Amino acid sequence: MERIETVEFTNMCMICDGSRVVVIDRKKRDWPGVTFPGGHVEPGESFTDAVIREVQEETGLNIRSPQLCGIKDWCENQCRFVVLLYKATCFDGELRSSPEGRVWWEDIADLPKLKLSLDMCDMLRVFTEEALSEFFYYQEGSAWKYDLK
């Protein structure tokens, strides 16, 4: 059995200020809708530096000490995709939108009322429930399903 696989790393960060969180209405065709800011980890970049950079690029905020709280992962086309999920409560800067999409503060309790990205409502549980650390997609026949672990 081959132990080496191709992996693509990305990240996502829930920035909290009390009960409010920063959201972005992402314009990408492959995953549109309201979600948390984040993006790709560049080759040779640390995971923490990548989430700090992505949040700054997409929101204008400078986060400090982001905490890894879980992962989202799946395998497709002979590649494993891993989204590192972070939380941040320490930040400064002024919130501003970017070409990635409009950003704003939203009460976390109101997130289910928004047009969220695919499966974001369930993925939110990995950010908020300490007993969960993984959102795992898998294929069953031609259908995609997921487990929260």
N, C-alpha and C positions, 0 to 999 in steps of 0.2 A: 504494500500500500504506500503510495506517495505521501510523504509528510510535508512537502512544500507546496503551497498554493499561492496564486496571485491574489493580492488583497488591495482594495481601495479604501483608504481611511478618510472619513469626513467627521464633522462635529456639529453639535447643536447646543445652544446655551439658553437656559431659563434664567433671565436676569430678574431678580426679585427686589421690590421695594415695598415691604409690608405685604399687603394682599394684592398688589399690582405687579404685573409682569410685562416685559417688553415683547411685543409681537411684531411680525413682519408679514405683510400680504404679498407673498412671493409671486413673481410674475413668470417664473420658469414654466415651460410647457410640460416638463416631465414630472413636476410635483407642485402644482399651483395651490394657492390657498393660504390661509393664515397659519403661521407656525412660529417657531422661535428662530432667531438668527443663527447662522453657522455656515460652514462651507468645507472646502477641501483642505486636507493637510498636504502641504507642499513636500516634495522629496527632501529629506534631511532635516525637516523642521520638527521641533518637539511638539507633542500633542497639545501641551498647555499653551505654548507660544502660538500655535495655529488657531486655537479658539479665541485667544485674546485678539489676534490680528483680524480674524473674520468678524468678530463682534464690532471692533472699531470701524472696519470698512463698511459694514452694513448699517450701523446705528449711530456712529459718532461717539459712542461711550467707550471709556477705557476701563475694562474690568480688571480686578486684582484677585488673586487667590481663587480662581474657579475650582470647584470641587467636582470630581468625576462621580456621577451618581448612577451610571448604568450604560448599557450599549443597546443599539438596535443593529441586527445583522441578518444577512441572507446570502445565499449562493445563487448565482445566475451566470450563464454563459462561461462556465469554468473560472469564475472569479468570486471571491467572498467580498462582500461589501460590509464595512463596519462603520457605524455612526457612533461616535463617542458622545455621550450625553452628560452635560455639565450643568451645575447651578452656580450662580454668582450673586452675592449680596453686596459686595464692595465695588464701587464704581465711581467715576466722575466723568465730566464732559456734558455736552448738550446733545440731546436726542435729535437726530436728523435722518431723513429718508435718504435712500441711495438708488442707483439704477436697479438694484435687486428687488426693490419694492418699498411701499410706504410702511413706516414704523410708527408705533404709538404705545402708550401705556394702557393696559386693559386689566380690569379686575379679574383675578384668576377664576372666580366663581362664574363669570360671564363668558368664559371661553367656549363652552358647549353651544352657545347661542350664535357663534360666528361661523362663517363658511371656512372651516378648518381644512388643512391639507389632509389627504387620505390617511385614515387611521390615527390622526393626531389626538383625538379625544382619548383613545385607549392608551396611546403612547405616553400621554401626560401622566398616567399612573406610575410609570417608571420614575418620573421626576419627583412625584409627590408621596409615594408609598415606600417606606424603607424596606419592606419585605420583598420588593421587586427590584431586579437589577438587569433584566434582559427582555427585549422585545424581539422575538425570533420569528422571521418569515420562513415558510417552507412551502414546497409544492406538493400537492396531493392530486395526482393526475395532471390536468391542465389548470386547476384552480390554485390560487395562492391563499394560504391560511397563515395564522400566526398564533403564537403562544406567548403569554407573559410569564416570566420565570423569576 
